[in-house]
Amino acid sequence: AALLRAIGRRKWRIALFAVSAAIATYIGLTFVTPQYTSEARILIEREENSYKRPADLQNSSGRNVQTDQEAVASQVEVLLSRDLSAGAVNALNLKDDPEFNKDAGGSTLWRKVSRLGPLGGRPTEAVLKERVLDAYLSRLSVFQLQKSRVIAISFRSRNPETAANGANKLADLYLTWQQNEKIKQTKEETAWLSAQISQLTKTV
C-alpha cells in the first residue's frame, strides 16, 4: 500500500520520464543504419559411381555419412576462399561502394584534402583490394545446415540490393567453378578409360 501511494504521488513524474525515454529511443533509432541480411542455399549432390567410389565404401553406410559430412565441410571452406570472394567483389564493383571502401565516399575535394594529411597517403591498388575484400568477408557467413547436404550463404549490408547480390554472386561463382571442375574431372576420367579400353582391346 505504501508503495502504491508513493507511485501515485509521483505518477506525473514517472509518466514524464516514460514519455521522454520513448521519444529519446525513437530519435536514437532514426540515426541507426539498418542492416539487411540475404541468404542463398546450395545443395551438394552426390554424383559418384563405381569408378569413383571404392567398393568398401559402398558397403558401409556409416562411412558414407562421414564422407558426406567431410565433403560438405570441404565445400564450405571452398566458398570461404579469398579467390571466390575476390571474384564477387570485382563482379559487384564494391571498391566504388563507400560501405566497403571508405575512400569512395564523400566529395572529390574532401578525398584530396584527406590524402594530404600525415596518414592520408593514397593506398596502393593491391592494398585497396585487400581492404575491400576484408570488408566483404567480414559481412559473409557460410555454414552447413544441420543434418543435410545444404550450404547456406548469408551476407549482410546496409543496402538490401547489395545484401542480396553479395550472397547470390558468390553462389553463382561457386557453381561455375564446380561445373568447370566437373568438366575437368570428366575429361581426365575419359582419358584414363580410353587408355584402359585401348590396352584391353590389345589384350583381347
C-alpha positions as CSV (number, residue, x, y, z in Angstrom):
1,A,0.0,0.0,0.0
2,A,2.8,2.4,0.8
3,L,4.5,1.6,-2.5
4,L,1.3,2.3,-4.4
5,R,0.8,5.6,-2.6
6,A,4.4,6.6,-3.4
7,I,3.8,5.8,-7.0
8,G,0.6,7.7,-7.0
9,R,2.3,10.8,-5.7
10,R,4.9,10.6,-8.4
11,K,2.7,9.4,-11.3
12,W,3.2,12.5,-13.4
13,R,6.9,12.4,-12.9
14,I,7.0,8.7,-13.9
15,A,4.8,9.4,-16.9
16,L,7.0,12.3,-18.0
17,F,10.1,10.1,-17.6
18,A,8.5,7.2,-19.7
19,V,7.4,9.6,-22.5
20,S,10.9,11.2,-22.5
21,A,12.6,7.8,-22.7
22,A,10.3,6.7,-25.6
23,I,11.0,9.9,-27.5
24,A,14.7,9.6,-27.0
25,T,14.7,6.0,-28.1
26,Y,12.7,6.8,-31.2
27,I,15.1,9.7,-32.1
28,G,18.1,7.5,-31.5
29,L,16.8,4.7,-33.7
30,T,16.3,7.1,-36.6
31,F,20.1,7.6,-36.6
32,V,20.8,3.9,-36.6
33,T,21.6,2.5,-40.1
34,P,19.5,-0.6,-40.8
35,Q,21.3,-3.9,-41.7
36,Y,19.8,-6.2,-44.3
37,T,20.7,-9.9,-44.5
38,S,20.2,-12.1,-47.5
39,E,20.7,-15.9,-47.7
40,A,21.4,-18.2,-50.6
41,R,21.4,-22.0,-50.3
42,I,23.3,-24.6,-52.3
43,L,22.6,-28.3,-52.4
44,I,25.7,-30.5,-52.6
45,E,24.7,-33.5,-54.6
46,R,26.5,-36.9,-54.7
47,E,27.5,-37.9,-58.2
48,E,29.5,-40.9,-57.5
49,N,29.7,-44.2,-59.4
50,S,31.5,-47.4,-59.2
51,Y,34.6,-45.9,-61.0
52,K,35.0,-43.1,-58.4
53,R,33.9,-44.9,-55.2
54,P,35.8,-47.9,-53.7
55,A,33.7,-51.0,-53.1
56,D,34.4,-50.9,-49.3
57,L,32.7,-47.5,-49.0
58,Q,29.7,-48.7,-51.0
59,N,29.1,-51.4,-48.4
60,S,29.5,-49.1,-45.3
61,S,26.6,-46.8,-44.7
62,G,28.3,-45.2,-41.6
63,R,31.3,-44.3,-43.6
64,N,29.1,-42.9,-46.3
65,V,27.6,-40.5,-43.8
66,Q,31.0,-39.4,-42.6
67,T,32.2,-39.0,-46.2
68,D,29.2,-36.8,-46.9
69,Q,29.9,-34.6,-43.9
70,E,33.5,-34.2,-44.8
71,A,32.6,-33.4,-48.4
72,V,30.1,-30.7,-47.4
73,A,32.6,-29.2,-44.9
74,S,35.2,-29.1,-47.7
75,Q,32.8,-27.2,-49.9
76,V,32.1,-24.7,-47.1
77,E,35.9,-24.0,-47.0
78,V,35.9,-23.5,-50.8
79,L,33.1,-21.0,-50.5
80,L,35.1,-19.1,-47.9
81,S,38.2,-18.9,-50.1
82,R,39.5,-15.5,-50.9
83,D,39.7,-16.3,-54.6
84,L,35.9,-16.7,-54.9
85,S,35.2,-13.7,-52.7
86,A,37.6,-11.6,-54.8
87,G,35.6,-12.6,-57.9
88,A,32.4,-11.5,-56.2
89,V,33.9,-8.2,-55.1
90,N,35.1,-7.5,-58.6
91,A,31.8,-8.5,-60.2
92,L,29.8,-6.3,-57.9
93,N,32.4,-3.4,-58.2
94,L,32.4,-3.0,-54.4
95,K,35.5,-0.8,-54.4
96,D,33.3,2.1,-55.5
97,D,30.9,1.4,-52.6
98,P,31.5,3.6,-49.6
99,E,30.3,0.8,-47.3
100,F,33.2,-1.3,-48.4
101,N,35.7,1.4,-49.3
102,K,35.7,4.5,-47.2
103,D,37.8,6.4,-49.8
104,A,34.9,6.0,-52.3
105,G,32.6,8.2,-50.2
106,G,32.5,12.0,-49.9
107,S,33.3,14.7,-52.4
108,T,36.4,14.7,-54.6
109,L,37.7,17.8,-52.8
110,W,37.4,16.0,-49.3
111,R,39.2,12.9,-50.6
112,K,42.1,15.1,-51.9
113,V,42.4,17.0,-48.7
114,S,42.3,13.9,-46.5
115,R,45.2,12.4,-48.6
116,L,47.4,15.4,-47.8
117,G,47.3,14.6,-44.1
118,P,50.1,12.6,-42.3
119,L,48.1,9.4,-42.6
120,G,46.2,10.2,-45.8
121,G,48.5,8.8,-48.4
122,R,46.7,7.1,-51.2
123,P,46.8,3.3,-50.7
124,T,48.2,1.1,-53.5
125,E,45.8,-0.8,-55.7
126,A,46.7,-4.1,-54.0
127,V,46.1,-2.7,-50.5
128,L,42.8,-1.2,-51.6
129,K,41.7,-4.6,-53.0
130,E,42.6,-6.3,-49.8
131,R,40.7,-3.8,-47.7
132,V,37.6,-4.2,-49.8
133,L,37.9,-8.0,-49.7
134,D,38.3,-8.0,-45.9
135,A,35.2,-5.8,-45.6
136,Y,33.3,-8.2,-47.8
137,L,34.4,-11.3,-45.8
138,S,33.5,-9.6,-42.5
139,R,29.9,-9.5,-43.7
140,L,29.9,-13.0,-45.1
141,S,28.9,-16.2,-43.3
142,V,28.9,-19.7,-44.8
143,F,27.7,-22.7,-42.9
144,Q,26.2,-26.2,-43.3
145,L,22.6,-26.7,-42.3
146,Q,22.3,-29.3,-39.7
147,K,22.0,-32.9,-40.9
148,S,21.8,-32.0,-44.5
149,R,24.0,-31.5,-47.6
150,V,22.8,-27.9,-47.9
151,I,25.1,-25.0,-47.5
152,A,23.8,-21.5,-46.6
153,I,25.5,-18.4,-47.7
154,S,24.5,-15.4,-45.6
155,F,25.5,-11.8,-46.4
156,R,24.6,-8.5,-44.7
157,S,24.8,-4.9,-45.9
158,R,23.2,-1.5,-45.3
159,N,21.8,-1.8,-48.8
160,P,19.2,-4.5,-49.4
161,E,20.2,-4.9,-53.0
162,T,23.9,-5.3,-52.1
163,A,22.9,-7.8,-49.4
164,A,21.1,-10.0,-52.0
165,N,23.8,-9.6,-54.7
166,G,26.6,-10.4,-52.2
167,A,25.2,-13.8,-51.4
168,N,23.8,-14.7,-54.9
169,K,27.0,-13.7,-56.8
170,L,29.2,-15.9,-54.6
171,A,26.8,-18.8,-55.1
172,D,26.9,-18.2,-58.9
173,L,30.7,-18.1,-58.9
174,Y,30.9,-21.3,-56.8
175,L,28.5,-23.1,-59.2
176,T,30.6,-22.0,-62.2
177,W,33.8,-23.2,-60.5
178,Q,32.2,-26.5,-59.6
179,Q,30.9,-27.0,-63.1
180,N,34.4,-26.3,-64.6
181,E,35.9,-28.8,-62.1
182,K,33.5,-31.5,-63.1
183,I,34.3,-30.9,-66.7
184,K,38.0,-31.2,-66.0
185,Q,37.4,-34.3,-63.9
186,T,35.3,-35.9,-66.7
187,K,38.0,-35.2,-69.2
188,E,40.6,-36.9,-67.0
189,E,38.4,-39.9,-66.4
190,T,37.6,-40.2,-70.1
191,A,41.3,-40.1,-70.9
192,W,42.0,-42.8,-68.3
193,L,39.2,-45.0,-69.5
194,S,40.2,-44.6,-73.2
195,A,43.7,-45.8,-72.2
196,Q,42.3,-48.8,-70.4
197,I,40.0,-49.7,-73.2
198,S,42.9,-49.4,-75.7
199,Q,45.0,-51.7,-73.5
200,L,42.2,-54.2,-73.0
201,T,41.5,-54.3,-76.8
202,K,45.1,-55.2,-77.5
203,T,45.0,-57.8,-74.8
204,V,41.8,-59.4,-76.2
